Amino acid sequence: MKTLFERSVSGRHCTILPACDVPEVTPAEQREEALHLPELSETDISRHYTELAKQTFGVNDGFYPLGSCTMKYNPKINEETASLPGFAQIHPLQDHADSCLEVLHLAETYLCEITGMDAMTFQPAAGAHGEMTGLMLIKRYHELNGHPERNKIIVPDSAHGTNPASSAMCGFTVINIPSAEDGCVDLEKLREAVGEDTAGLMLTNPNTLGIFDKNIKEITKIVHEAGGLCYYDGANLNAVMGVVRPGDTGFDCIHLNLHKSFSAPHGGGGPGSGPVGCKSFLEPYLPGERVIEKDGAYAFEERDERSIGSIRSFHGNFLVVVKALTYLIMLGKEGVPEVAHNAVLNANYLKHKLEGVYDTVNKGVCMHEFVLTLEELKKENGVSAMDIAKALQDEGIHPPTMYFPLNVHEALMVEPTETESKETLDQAAEAFLKVMREAKENPEQMHDTPHHSPISRPDEVTAARHPVLRHHFDDQAS
Ligand SMILES: *Cc1c(COP(=O)(O)O)cnc(C)c1O
C-alpha cells in the first residue's frame, strides 16, 4: 500500500480546510523552502484512510482477547460526553471551568471509593507513568521521614514487566522474588527479602498468571512490619473492582489504567490515563493541584514543598477522565461489581472450554485472564505459540498476548472481555480448538499463517531495530 507521500501529485488539492483565521506572516518570517506536504484530493485521502482502516483489527472488528491489556468495549456515549464543547474546547488556564473541576472531583471521589484510597492525582498519562509517580511518593515519604537508606523495591516474578522497570527508573534497586508452586508470592522468600533497606513492595494483583494472591493481607503485613510501603498495580482492576478494595488489604498507593479497566480506548499509543491514589499520609506528596469542594464550589488547592512536583502538565489527559467517569456513572454502584464478576466468569468459561485440548497454567479458578502454554505442542509438532496466535487471525480473532508472562514457556495469555456474549465465547472456543486440530494434523502449514490477512508475518526484528519512520524525499539529504 502506498503512503500519502507516494500518492501525492504536485498541484492537486482539496478544499476542506477552513479559511485562515490567524495573521499571515511577513516574508521575512517565512521558511525558505516549501514544506513537503502531500498534495491530494479529498477522494484520495478518504480512500487512503479507509484502506488503512480495513487492514487493522480493533475491538469493533471482532473478539480481541489480548491478555493483560484489557481490550474493553468502548461505549460510544463516552465519546459523546468527551466531545461536549465545554470539555473538549476548554483551556486549563481558563477561569469558570467549574464543570471540569467537578469532573475531576467526582472521578477522584468514585475511584477512591472503589480502591479504598483517600486522594488521587490524574496527572500520570499511562500505567507505567503512574507506577513511577507512586514510587516517587514512596521515595519522598522515606526521605522526609529520615530513611533515605530505604532504597530497595521488592517485585515478585509474577509482576507486570513495567514494575521492575519503573522501580529502576525511580532509582531503586529491584529485588526479585520467585513465586511459590501455586503462582502466589512465596511468603518465606518475602520474609527473607525484607529488611531495613526495604522501601516497599509492588504487587500486580491479579498477577500476570491471572491469579488473585490469597495471602494478600499477609504480604502487606510483612512489608509494613519491616517499615516498607505497599504499592498495588491496579491496571487490571476490572477483575476485582466493586468486590475487593486494595486499600482495605493494606496497600498505601495504587495506580489504575483508565484506558483498560475503565473503558477508555487504547492501543496505538494513547491517550492514556494512569491516576495514582494513595492513603491520606501520602497525600501531601502528590503531584499537581488537587480539586477541593467547599459549599458546592470547586477550587484548586496548592501543594507545598512536600509535593514531588509536577510529573505532567495540568491534570493529565483530562478527556480520558471524562470517558471513565461517564462509564462509571453509566454502570452505577451495582454495575461496577457486575463488570468484575462477568470478567471472571467469561475467563473461566473460555478456559474450561479449552481445557484438555490446551495446557492451562492456571489449574484452579482464574480471575479475568488465563495463561496457556504451548510448550508440549512445540516439542512434539514444532508448532509454536506464535504459530497458533497467527492462525487465530485467520479465524477472525485478534491473537492473545504472546510470550508473556516471561516465566511461562510458549505462553499465550487470554483475556476475554466481560462484555463478550456467550455466543462469541463459544465461537472463539471453536476457533481455538480448530486451530489446535490443524496444528496436530498439518503442523507444516502452521508456520506461514495467517493466510488471509493483509500482511502475513512482518519482520519484527528489523521493524524494531531499523524502523523506517519517515518518507525520504529525493531532494533531501538523508
Ligand atoms: C498495561 C499494564 C501496565 C502498564 O500500563 P501502560 O498504560 O501500558 O503504561 C502496568 N501493569 C499492568 C498489570 C498492566 O496490565
The ligand as an ORCA input file, in Angstrom:
! r2SCAN-3c Opt
* xyz 0 1
  C      -0.816     -2.413     30.990
  C      -0.261     -2.628     32.309
  C       0.681     -1.720     32.842
  C       1.253     -0.557     32.072
  O       0.303      0.350     31.611
  P       0.631      1.346     30.389
  O      -0.527      2.242     30.303
  O       0.816      0.480     29.189
  O       1.901      2.075     30.735
  C       1.126     -1.956     34.126
  N       0.710     -3.017     34.834
  C      -0.188     -3.911     34.347
  C      -0.628     -5.064     35.216
  C      -0.703     -3.750     33.073
  O      -1.581     -4.634     32.594
*
